[in-house]
Amino acid sequence: MTVRVAFGRRGNRLGVALGAIAFAALAAAPWWGGRDDLQLLSEIYAYVALASLWNLLAGYAGLVSVGQQAYVGLGAYSLFALAILFGISPLWSIPLAGLIAAALSIPVALLVFRLRGHYFAIGTWIVAEVFRLTASQISALGGGSGTSLPAAVVIAIAPTRALRDFTMYWIALLLAAAVLALIVLLLRSRYGLALKAMRDAELAAACSGVDVYRTKFLVYVLTALATAMLGALIFLQKLRISPDAAFSVNDWTAFVIFITVIGGIGRIEGPIIGTLVFFALRQTLADLGTIYLMMLGLVAIVIMLMAPKGIWGMVAARFGWQLFPLERTVLFEEAKQR
């Protein structure tokens, strides 16, 4: 008798097929959607990716950070610096911004990993504030008031406005898909088993031989790299940057945490569902001003009381659904006789 581990069930394969169809339809959006539609979809993709990365960080690795805006802003400022000061193509600057952020995240991790619990969360926020204050002192990039990309840099993206919009849209879609694929592959690997063990009981995982520090360190650096690339793309689309916008705790951390919590933390489908709910609320209630933020808080409270594991956590518990093939099944097979 042989033993092997298989991933997924029939429902998972159906989910993958539906995902492929949805990806193909969204890739064709420039032919069936207007400019406003493309901008909205690009923003949705960015938040899906940011929330998925924060979910990996907090929901699996147990690193509850409230300073991920540090890497959004770092990626954005790296792109502007590379494009304006060094003349590098803005499209090539996106992955370079990610590498710069990954390199800087190493000493940051060595520092903040000395902290635990709420001290770690506060430490990450302080690091983000240090980055924001540093950016406001860079006079070559506008200091505290920020700067815009020169026309020559914008034209270097694509010669026409329509082609620039299409290019930015496809990059946003590919980045979101790449982030989700990376997380799926990571969770299917031995590091995924370590993360799930750490999520359930960190001390027990350490006693079982899991290198908790190394695993958390790897997740932190990978998250910083991808978050910075997303930040670079977001502000490349905006064509303007300022310290307050790039390092906004509301836009890049508070909303991301809201999305992950209501969707279902610790589940890869949670950030996708949470993003759809968030944008539905935003499109419906944004004109109400401060009442909009109060309504978001009310929705979060109601969902946490009625579904502590989030919307998708409640659905998965009731129906056993899983869109991504992550569940491991042990199969016992009879050996073939010769």
N, C-alpha and C positions, 0 to 999 in steps of 0.2 A: 504494500500500500504506500502510495506517495501522497505527500501533503503540499499544497501550494496555496498562495494567497491571491485572491482575485479582488479587483476593485469594481464597485458599483453593481447595480442591478438593472433590470429592464427599465425602470423609471429613470435611472441615471442616464442610460443611453438615449432615452426619449428627450431628456432635458438637454443633452449635448446636441442632439439633432435640431431641436428648437432654437438653441443658442446660435448654431451655425446659420440657420435661416434668418434669424434676427440680425446677425452680423452682416449678412449679405444685403439685406434690405436697408440697413443703416448705412452701409458703405455706398449705396446708390442714392443717398439722401440729396446730394447736390442736384440730381435730376428731377426730384419730386418735391423738394422743399425750397422755401425762400431763404433770403439772407438771415432774417430774424430766426427762422427755424434752425438754421445751421449753428448760429451763435448759442441758442438755447440748448441744443443737443450737445454742443462742445462743452458747455458749462456743466451739464448733467454728467458727461463722461468724466470730467475732472473731479467732480465730487464723488462719484462712484469709486474712482481710483484712490482718492485721498482717504475716504472712509474705509475702504478695504485695507489700506496700509495701516491706518490707525487700529483697525480691528485685529490685524495680525500682531501689531505691537502690544496692544492692551488685552485683547480677547484671548490670545494664545500664549504670548510670552509673559503676560502679567506686568508689562511696563506701561503704567497709566501715565502718559505724558500729556501735559497741557501746554507744551511748547513746540509743537510740530510746525507752527508758523515760522519758527527759526529757519527751517529748511526750505519752506516755500519762498520766503524772502531771500534767503541765501542763493537759491537757484535763480531767482528773478534778477537779483543784482549781479550775479556772475554772468548771466547772459548779456545784460546791458553793458557790463564792463568789457567783455570779450568782443562784442559787436562794435561798440563806440570807440574804445581806447585801443584795441588791438586789430580791428578790421577783420575779425573772423566772421564768416557767414553765420547769420542768426540761427539757421537750421542746424548747422554743425555745433553751434554753441549750446544747444539743448543737452546733448549727452555729455559735453564737457562740463556744463554746470552741475550735472549729476555727479560726475567724478570728483569735482572740487568739493562738493558737499559731503560726499562719502569720506574723502580724506580728512576734512575738518571734523566729521562726526566721531572719528577715532579718539582724539584727545578729549572731546566732549563726553564721550561714553566713559572713558577712564575716570573722568571727574564725577559725573552724576551717578555712576553705578556704585559709588560709595554710599549713596543715600538709599533709603528704603521707604516704601509706602507713600504717605502724603508728602514726606520730605523730598522724595524723588520727583513727584509732580511739581512741587514748588521750585525745585532746582531747575527743571527743564524750562519752566516759565521765565526764570531769571536769566538763563542762557539766551532765550529768545529776545529778552529786553536788551541784553548786552549787544546782541547782533543788530537790533534796531537802532540803538544809540550810536553804534559804530558806523552804520550806513548813513546816518544823518550827518556825519562828519566828513563824508567823502565829497569834497567840493566839485571834483571832476564829474560827478554824477548828480549834481544839483543840490547836494546837501539835504537839509530838512524839507525843502520844497519839492525835491525830485526832478526828473527830467523826462524828455520824450525821445523816442528813437528818431534819428535824422531820416529825411526822405530817402537818401541814398541807401540806407540800411533796409528800409521798408521795401523799396523797389527790388533789392537783392533777393527778397523772399520769392517774388514772382512779379512779372512785368505788369500785370493787370490786377485790379481790385478783386474781380470775381475769382481769378485763379489763386490769389492769396487766400481768399476765404475758403476755397475748396482745399487748398494745401493744409491750412491750419485745422480744418475740420477732420481731414483724414489722419493727420498726425495725432489729434486728440483721441480719435476712435482707436487707432493702433496702440497708443500708450495705455488707454484703459484696458483694452484686450490683453496687452502684454502683462500688465500688472496682475490681472485676474489669473492669467495662465501661469505666471511665476508663482503666485500664491498656491495654486492648485498643485503644481509640480513640487513645491516645497513641502506641502502638507502630505503628499503621497510618498515623500522620501523618508529616510530614517530620522531626519530632522523634524519632520512632521510628527512622527511618533513621540519624539522627545518633547515637542511643544505641547502636544495633547496630554502627555504625562505631567508636564509642569503645570498645565492649566488645571488639571484635576487635583494634584497634590505635589507641590514643588519639593517638599522634603522627601516624600516617598520616591519621587523621580530621581533625586540626587542619590538616595540610598540604593537605587537600582542601577546606578552607573551612568546616569545622564550628566553630562558636563553642563550644568545650568548656566554658569557664567558665560561660557563660550557660545552656547546656543543663543542666549539673549544678546550677546555682543554682535553676532552675525545678523540677527534680525534687525537690530537697531541700525547698523550700517546700511543694510539693504534698503530699509525703510527710508533712511535719509537720502540715499541715492535717487530712489524713485520719486520721493516727494519733491526733491529739488528739480528734477526734470519736469514734473507737472507744474511747479511754480514758474519755471522758465517759460513754459508754453503759455500759461495763463497770462503772464504779463507781456509776452510777445504778441498775443492777440489784442491786449489793451493798448499797446504801443506807448504806454506811459507808466512810470513807476514813481513811487514815493515811499519813504520808510513806514509811514502809518498804514498805507494800503498793503504793502508787501508783507509786513509783520503784524497784520491785524489778528488779534486773538479771537475776535468774533467770527470773522469770515473763514479762517483756516483751521481753527481748533474747536470753538464752541459749536458751530454748526455741524462740523464733522462728528463730534461726540454725540450730538443730538441724533444725527442720522443713524449712527451705529447702534445706539441704545434702543431707539424705537424699532429699528429693523431686526435686531437680534445680534447681540455681541457674542463672539465666539463661534459664529456661523458665517460661512463665506457668502451665503445668499442674503444675509441681514443687511449689509450696506447697500445692496442693489435695491431691495424693497424700501429701505429707509430713505434713500435718495429720491425715489419716485414719490413717496409720501411728502417729503420735504418740499419738492418743487411743486407738487399739486397745491400744497398749503400756501407756498410763496406766490404762485400765480393767482391764487384766489384771494389772498388776504393782504398782499403787499401794500395795497393802496390805503390800508387802515392805519399806517404809521406805527406808533408805539404799541397799539393794540395788537398788531401782527406778532410782535415779540411775546406779548402776554399770551396770545393764543398758542404759540409754539410751546411755551412753558406748560400751559394747561394740557395740551395734547401729550406732552412727554409724561406728565404726572399721571394722567388717565391710563396711558399704555403701560407704564411701570407698575401701576396698581393692578390692572386687569391681566396683563401679560408680562410678568417679570423677566421672562427670557426674550422679550421682543415679539414683534408680529410674526416673523418667520419661525421663531422658536415655538410659538403657540401652534402654528400650522404644522410644523414638523412633528411636534409631540402628539398631535391629534391624528394626523393622516400618515405620518412616517415618510413624508416626501423629502427628497434630496435632489437638487438640480445638478450638482457636480459629483463626479465619481470619486468620492473620498472614503466611503465606508469600506473597510476591509472585511472580506469573507474568507474563512478558512475552508478549503475544499479538500476532501479526502477521496482519492482516486485509486482504484484497483490497478496494480501493476499488470501490464500486458505479458502474458505467458508466451514464450517463444516455442 
